[in-house]
Amino acid sequence: MAGERLAQGLKGLADERVDHRFKALPPDAEGRTVGELAAERRNLFSDGFTTPVLALSAESVAHNLALMETYATRHGLAFAPHGKTCMAPQLFARQLEHGAWGITAAVPHQARVYRTYGIERIFLANEVVDAAALRWLAGELAADPGFRFMCYVDSLRGIELMDTALREAGATRPVDVVVELGAGEGARTGVRTEAECLELADAIAGVDTLRLVGVAGYEGEVPDATPERVTAWLRRLVALAVQFDAAGRFTDLDQIVISAGGSAWFDAVAEVFAEIPELSAPVLKLLRSGAYVSHDDGQYRKLTPFNRVPEEGALQPAFRLWAQVLSRPTPEQAFLNAGKRDAAYDLHLPEAQVVRSGRDGTLREAKGVTVTGLSDQHAWVSTERAGDLEVGDWVGLGLSHPCTSFDKWQLIPLVERDGTVTEFIRTFF
């Protein structure tokens, strides 16, 4: 049933009409369905796409999906990749095909998108205190016995708000919750001490609208993170689960959930989770990395755990933003037609990687070409030589931070190495 719902949802995406909402698509494609346009297998560079245009490498996406499936399997981890990265049902479907247990969300809106496309298991890595969202959740749980949902709790007030809203909604199934252990003083959300965690567990036991199923947190927020500090915090998380279990907090569960794992420290998660002792029920060791699907040419290229364990493989950056030189006012300066509306810039500026000649389509390395700033619709570029760029050239830019790359594009061409567009990835932000 869930698979049918997802398949039907994906068909609906293919049936959507191409129009002015989707930037960079060929103007002569107006009125075609997305599926019809994909079937034409147009070339990104010669068949009518306008610049700037963001492209995803088909080969790199496939490689990254397979690599993380292998990694999770090798280390005995379940995998619920964070969907906030891409918010793309087509990529969710591929992640599930590659063994994902479910999809992680950050806010209720994202969970609603997931449910529209039939996602059966959702881990929401935040406390949910919005009464309207909890009413919706109660309805979803009542309507679909196969739907599994869990979320964080990290406050007594949050438990009170959840309980009140769920009781008023007439919830027929309890909401599964995990106590979030904060990553340390000055970190983001989460309970700071184990004593407070026990207090929350008592409060959850006192209501029938919630069910405690495990513990979780985000090691990426460990202050001044080092392998030693991250490992120490992860061991605190495991010890909390062991303490809860010894105190009978997890009675009548089929699984105990222990979850962590962003995109920077999943090697430490794998190492510590391998040490989890036998508990009263099997443990769902749930990893939540999301940035891997596209990887990047900046933040995650630097932070990826595969830098520390190269024998496990390597992710490949899948994004490339193509922009055109539209002004060359001086030999040392050029301007591209892509800016803050098109490119991630919250962590690093785009990186000029390759130049495609506007005259004959030949490719060359972008030597001496550097993006120095972004305006809303322009990239400021410095050049070392007058001949490095000319008006009309296409410049391929590497991007940093997938989460703020996907969200600027509603429809992203999936492109093979020779420039053939095989699919269009629809996002929902």
Wavefront OBJ file of the C-alpha trace (Angstrom):
o trace
v 0.000 0.000 0.000
v 2.761 2.460 0.966
v 4.743 1.553 -2.148
v 1.680 2.124 -4.311
v 1.091 5.507 -2.714
v 4.687 6.549 -3.338
v 4.573 5.311 -6.931
v 1.350 7.206 -7.545
v 2.843 10.333 -6.022
v 5.894 10.111 -8.245
v 3.661 9.670 -11.292
v 1.870 12.845 -10.253
v 5.198 14.678 -10.272
v 5.915 13.440 -13.796
v 2.468 14.642 -14.899
v 3.071 18.195 -13.654
v 3.161 20.790 -16.428
v 6.295 22.775 -17.202
v 5.695 26.503 -16.876
v 7.105 29.766 -15.544
v 7.447 28.401 -11.985
v 10.507 26.369 -12.874
v 13.578 28.442 -13.660
v 16.131 27.436 -16.269
v 13.903 24.980 -18.154
v 13.766 25.399 -21.941
v 11.176 28.059 -22.905
v 9.927 25.842 -25.733
v 9.038 23.138 -23.179
v 6.134 25.227 -21.849
v 3.033 23.065 -21.561
v 4.778 19.714 -21.718
v 4.636 17.483 -18.680
v 7.822 17.005 -16.711
v 7.800 13.350 -17.731
v 7.481 14.242 -21.409
v 10.377 16.658 -21.176
v 12.536 14.072 -19.396
v 11.718 11.501 -22.098
v 13.161 13.863 -24.718
v 16.589 13.414 -23.074
v 17.684 16.914 -23.961
v 21.254 18.095 -23.583
v 21.765 20.584 -20.778
v 24.102 22.738 -22.868
v 22.646 22.665 -26.358
v 18.918 21.981 -26.119
v 17.400 25.158 -24.770
v 18.153 25.304 -21.028
v 18.752 28.848 -19.839
v 21.347 29.933 -17.322
v 21.786 29.850 -14.434
v 20.848 26.195 -14.119
v 21.548 23.824 -11.235
v 22.326 20.250 -12.244
v 22.704 17.031 -10.272
v 25.115 14.404 -11.537
v 23.218 11.166 -12.166
v 26.368 9.107 -11.702
v 27.378 10.773 -8.427
v 23.913 10.479 -6.892
v 23.821 6.768 -7.764
v 27.313 6.278 -6.319
v 26.484 8.057 -3.055
v 23.249 6.134 -2.541
v 25.022 2.805 -3.018
v 27.974 3.774 -0.810
v 25.854 4.718 2.201
v 23.705 1.616 1.821
v 26.854 -0.495 1.938
v 28.255 1.482 4.874
v 25.107 1.158 6.984
v 24.813 -2.556 6.235
v 28.481 -3.209 7.032
v 28.126 -1.530 10.426
v 24.744 -2.969 11.380
v 23.003 0.407 11.294
v 19.463 1.249 10.314
v 19.305 4.417 8.235
v 16.750 7.229 8.230
v 18.395 9.916 6.074
v 17.420 13.476 6.939
v 14.947 14.557 4.285
v 15.317 18.251 5.082
v 18.438 18.226 2.918
v 16.651 17.688 -0.373
v 12.888 17.589 0.324
v 12.621 15.550 -2.862
v 10.247 12.544 -2.946
v 12.080 11.064 -5.940
v 15.275 10.961 -3.904
v 13.385 9.603 -0.875
v 12.200 6.752 -3.091
v 15.756 5.984 -4.123
v 16.971 6.123 -0.534
v 14.278 3.634 0.459
v 15.225 1.408 -2.485
v 18.771 1.496 -1.107
v 17.700 0.134 2.245
v 16.659 3.201 4.246
v 14.492 2.343 7.272
v 12.542 5.587 6.872
v 13.092 9.331 6.431
v 13.975 11.894 9.103
v 12.143 15.238 9.324
v 12.848 18.440 11.253
v 9.398 20.077 11.342
v 5.775 18.938 10.917
v 5.458 20.461 7.434
v 8.159 18.123 6.204
v 6.364 15.157 7.736
v 3.207 16.196 5.880
v 5.124 16.167 2.593
v 6.496 12.727 3.416
v 3.040 11.371 4.199
v 1.628 12.786 0.973
v 4.090 10.520 -0.811
v 3.400 7.503 1.371
v 6.491 7.467 3.600
v 5.636 4.881 6.264
v 8.350 5.585 8.839
v 9.208 9.089 9.979
v 11.668 10.137 12.661
v 11.108 13.794 13.553
v 14.284 15.083 15.166
v 12.644 17.799 17.248
v 10.015 18.144 19.932
v 6.545 18.750 18.453
v 4.519 21.239 20.511
v 2.219 22.706 17.844
v -1.371 21.657 18.664
v -2.461 21.807 15.016
v 0.414 19.562 13.977
v -0.348 17.111 16.780
v -4.006 16.949 15.712
v -2.863 16.131 12.192
v -0.452 13.505 13.536
v -3.161 11.869 15.639
v -5.317 11.605 12.527
v -2.529 10.067 10.473
v -1.766 7.469 13.132
v -5.445 6.581 13.478
v -5.983 6.277 9.736
v -2.946 4.116 8.987
v -2.010 1.317 11.417
v 1.180 0.743 9.429
v 2.448 4.292 9.908
v 5.315 4.567 12.392
v 6.264 7.970 13.774
v 8.591 9.047 16.545
v 9.916 12.393 17.732
v 12.057 13.979 20.431
v 11.016 15.196 23.842
v 13.315 17.445 25.829
v 11.103 19.300 28.320
v 8.337 18.757 30.854
v 6.375 21.585 29.258
v 6.699 19.892 25.881
v 5.280 16.662 27.304
v 2.401 18.625 28.810
v 1.627 20.356 25.514
v 1.814 17.100 23.560
v -0.409 15.251 26.007
v -3.029 18.009 26.070
v -3.202 18.341 22.289
v -3.341 14.595 21.689
v -6.053 14.050 24.290
v -8.119 16.895 22.820
v -7.639 15.350 19.370
v -8.967 12.003 20.621
v -5.733 10.223 19.708
v -6.230 6.486 19.428
v -2.543 5.542 19.324
v 0.227 6.892 21.557
v 2.974 8.887 19.904
v 6.365 7.211 20.186
v 8.981 9.533 21.683
v 12.698 9.436 22.410
v 14.363 11.551 25.071
v 16.842 13.901 23.451
v 20.157 14.141 25.278
v 21.785 17.501 24.610
v 25.304 17.492 23.262
v 26.685 19.646 26.070
v 26.553 23.089 27.584
v 26.032 25.703 24.913
v 24.823 23.103 22.408
v 21.462 23.272 20.671
v 18.349 21.450 21.907
v 18.209 18.501 24.278
v 18.238 17.730 27.976
v 21.518 18.720 29.619
v 21.762 16.145 32.415
v 20.904 12.505 32.918
v 18.887 13.429 36.024
v 16.632 15.601 33.868
v 16.302 12.747 31.372
v 15.003 10.510 34.151
v 12.529 13.199 35.133
v 11.208 13.290 31.572
v 10.920 9.502 31.504
v 8.783 9.670 34.664
v 6.545 12.282 33.078
v 6.103 10.233 29.895
v 5.159 7.195 31.992
v 2.440 9.307 33.604
v 0.499 9.933 30.389
v -1.108 7.476 28.012
v -0.747 9.620 24.881
v 3.029 9.120 24.664
v 5.232 6.033 24.676
v 8.945 6.124 25.479
v 10.823 4.031 22.911
v 14.419 5.179 23.215
v 16.988 7.952 23.335
v 18.531 10.163 20.690
v 20.587 13.250 20.002
v 22.849 15.006 17.535
v 26.570 14.638 18.009
v 27.244 17.379 15.455
v 26.427 19.888 18.192
v 29.124 18.698 20.613
v 30.996 21.921 21.535
v 34.517 22.141 20.074
v 33.981 18.724 18.567
v 36.896 16.311 18.352
v 36.737 12.542 17.839
v 37.335 12.067 21.579
v 34.597 14.493 22.656
v 32.085 13.154 20.149
v 32.814 9.574 21.212
v 32.446 10.491 24.874
v 29.041 12.064 24.253
v 27.864 9.079 22.211
v 28.850 6.791 25.076
v 26.758 8.966 27.409
v 23.820 8.461 25.044
v 24.250 4.685 25.047
v 24.682 4.644 28.827
v 21.409 6.559 29.182
v 19.602 3.906 27.142
v 21.167 1.164 29.284
v 20.078 3.001 32.451
v 16.516 3.427 31.178
v 16.341 -0.237 30.231
v 17.660 -1.414 33.608
v 14.991 0.706 35.291
v 12.234 -0.970 33.254
v 11.470 2.065 31.090
v 11.278 0.013 27.898
v 8.888 -2.765 28.876
v 6.727 -4.330 26.148
v 8.747 -2.851 23.285
v 9.632 -4.802 20.148
v 12.592 -2.460 19.605
v 14.574 0.064 21.621
v 15.659 3.066 19.558
v 19.090 4.656 19.934
v 19.626 7.331 17.300
v 22.334 9.810 16.321
v 24.398 10.549 13.282
v 24.638 13.649 11.149
v 26.895 13.846 8.118
v 30.130 14.740 9.898
v 30.599 12.040 12.574
v 28.799 8.894 11.463
v 32.050 6.940 11.754
v 32.098 7.688 15.492
v 28.422 6.690 15.689
v 29.185 3.369 13.999
v 32.083 2.713 16.378
v 30.181 3.475 19.585
v 26.920 1.837 18.499
v 28.877 -1.364 17.858
v 29.531 -1.396 21.620
v 25.848 -1.304 22.648
v 25.270 -4.191 25.064
v 22.349 -6.580 24.883
v 19.185 -4.931 26.185
v 15.710 -6.229 26.994
v 14.666 -5.851 23.336
v 16.565 -5.606 20.041
v 18.109 -2.173 19.440
v 17.302 -0.098 16.363
v 20.613 1.709 15.812
v 19.332 4.592 13.737
v 21.668 6.792 11.711
v 20.247 10.030 10.251
v 22.835 11.516 7.851
v 21.224 13.453 4.998
v 23.851 15.484 3.118
v 25.445 12.382 1.589
v 22.959 12.109 -1.270
v 24.468 15.080 -3.080
v 27.572 15.664 -0.938
v 29.231 18.995 -1.847
v 32.397 20.845 -2.832
v 32.874 22.694 0.436
v 31.589 22.029 3.947
v 31.019 18.278 3.665
v 33.992 17.685 1.404
v 35.985 18.912 4.411
v 33.927 17.240 7.174
v 32.956 13.866 5.716
v 33.966 10.926 7.929
v 35.253 9.166 4.825
v 38.286 11.464 5.087
v 39.102 9.611 8.329
v 38.241 6.148 7.002
v 39.210 6.267 3.299
v 39.186 2.487 3.124
v 35.380 2.671 3.451
v 35.023 4.629 0.184
v 34.423 8.244 -0.781
v 31.360 10.333 -1.548
v 31.206 12.326 -4.767
v 29.923 15.915 -5.079
v 26.837 15.815 -7.271
v 25.891 19.497 -7.601
v 27.124 21.815 -10.306
v 25.630 25.245 -10.900
v 26.143 26.452 -14.448
v 26.193 30.219 -14.928
v 27.116 32.369 -17.890
v 29.564 35.240 -18.171
v 27.427 38.271 -18.948
v 29.888 41.076 -18.306
v 33.680 41.426 -18.567
v 34.288 45.065 -17.620
v 38.039 44.718 -16.973
v 40.733 42.083 -17.613
v 40.643 41.212 -13.905
v 36.895 41.153 -13.399
v 33.887 39.239 -14.712
v 30.279 38.798 -13.688
v 28.154 35.660 -13.931
v 24.354 35.555 -14.021
v 23.979 33.511 -10.819
v 23.722 34.956 -7.345
v 22.248 34.447 -3.897
v 18.908 33.398 -5.400
v 20.617 30.479 -7.113
v 23.633 29.352 -5.082
v 24.306 28.318 -1.499
v 26.400 30.977 0.208
v 25.773 30.582 3.957
v 28.983 28.626 4.569
v 31.261 29.221 1.582
v 31.123 30.997 -1.753
v 30.720 28.855 -4.888
v 33.919 27.444 -6.344
v 34.681 27.940 -10.043
v 35.668 24.504 -11.340
v 35.309 24.317 -15.099
v 34.708 26.663 -18.046
v 32.698 25.664 -21.104
v 33.521 27.803 -24.100
v 30.619 29.854 -25.394
v 32.136 29.554 -28.873
v 32.659 25.826 -29.383
v 31.610 24.045 -26.173
v 35.092 22.825 -25.264
v 35.830 22.369 -21.571
v 38.814 23.618 -19.626
v 39.750 23.840 -15.978
v 38.771 27.162 -14.383
v 42.361 28.140 -13.587
v 42.740 31.648 -12.268
v 38.975 32.088 -11.916
v 37.676 32.828 -8.408
v 34.235 33.795 -7.128
v 34.797 36.657 -4.691
v 31.216 37.635 -3.834
v 27.533 37.242 -4.609
v 24.805 39.790 -5.224
v 21.172 38.740 -5.561
v 21.586 37.819 -9.237
v 25.310 38.212 -9.932
v 28.481 36.367 -9.025
v 31.548 38.595 -8.714
v 34.526 36.862 -10.299
v 38.203 37.749 -10.350
v 40.479 36.473 -13.104
v 44.247 36.322 -13.359
v 44.454 36.797 -17.136
v 42.341 38.594 -19.721
v 41.885 35.360 -21.647
v 40.515 33.317 -18.742
v 36.892 34.165 -19.535
v 34.848 35.911 -22.166
v 31.227 36.955 -22.347
v 29.081 33.953 -23.256
v 31.247 31.297 -21.581
v 29.531 28.918 -19.175
v 31.200 28.472 -15.779
v 30.536 25.329 -13.743
v 30.440 26.128 -10.032
v 30.845 23.723 -7.131
v 28.626 24.502 -4.133
v 28.999 24.188 -0.374
v 26.160 22.986 1.915
v 23.522 20.825 0.201
v 20.695 21.963 2.489
v 20.870 25.531 1.165
v 21.424 24.432 -2.437
v 18.355 22.254 -2.955
v 16.009 24.836 -1.429
v 16.621 27.417 -4.147
v 15.376 25.195 -6.976
v 11.945 23.596 -7.412
v 12.928 21.398 -10.354
v 16.519 20.202 -10.779
v 17.787 18.388 -13.891
v 19.465 15.046 -13.224
v 22.256 15.001 -15.784
v 24.462 12.238 -17.127
v 28.156 12.797 -17.737
v 27.646 13.734 -21.399
v 25.051 16.401 -20.539
v 21.942 14.295 -21.185
v 19.069 15.191 -18.842
v 17.299 12.006 -17.763
v 14.980 13.226 -15.006
v 13.877 16.318 -13.109
v 14.009 16.257 -9.312
v 11.068 18.103 -7.702
v 11.630 19.715 -4.307
v 9.174 20.932 -1.655
v 10.457 23.645 0.662
l 1 2 3 4 5 6 7 8 9 10 11 12 13 14 15 16 17 18 19 20 21 22 23 24 25 26 27 28 29 30 31 32 33 34 35 36 37 38 39 40 41 42 43 44 45 46 47 48 49 50 51 52 53 54 55 56 57 58 59 60 61 62 63 64 65 66 67 68 69 70 71 72 73 74 75 76 77 78 79 80 81 82 83 84 85 86 87 88 89 90 91 92 93 94 95 96 97 98 99 100 101 102 103 104 105 106 107 108 109 110 111 112 113 114 115 116 117 118 119 120 121 122 123 124 125 126 127 128 129 130 131 132 133 134 135 136 137 138 139 140 141 142 143 144 145 146 147 148 149 150 151 152 153 154 155 156 157 158 159 160 161 162 163 164 165 166 167 168 169 170 171 172 173 174 175 176 177 178 179 180 181 182 183 184 185 186 187 188 189 190 191 192 193 194 195 196 197 198 199 200 201 202 203 204 205 206 207 208 209 210 211 212 213 214 215 216 217 218 219 220 221 222 223 224 225 226 227 228 229 230 231 232 233 234 235 236 237 238 239 240 241 242 243 244 245 246 247 248 249 250 251 252 253 254 255 256 257 258 259 260 261 262 263 264 265 266 267 268 269 270 271 272 273 274 275 276 277 278 279 280 281 282 283 284 285 286 287 288 289 290 291 292 293 294 295 296 297 298 299 300 301 302 303 304 305 306 307 308 309 310 311 312 313 314 315 316 317 318 319 320 321 322 323 324 325 326 327 328 329 330 331 332 333 334 335 336 337 338 339 340 341 342 343 344 345 346 347 348 349 350 351 352 353 354 355 356 357 358 359 360 361 362 363 364 365 366 367 368 369 370 371 372 373 374 375 376 377 378 379 380 381 382 383 384 385 386 387 388 389 390 391 392 393 394 395 396 397 398 399 400 401 402 403 404 405 406 407 408 409 410 411 412 413 414 415 416 417 418 419 420 421 422 423 424 425 426 427 428 429
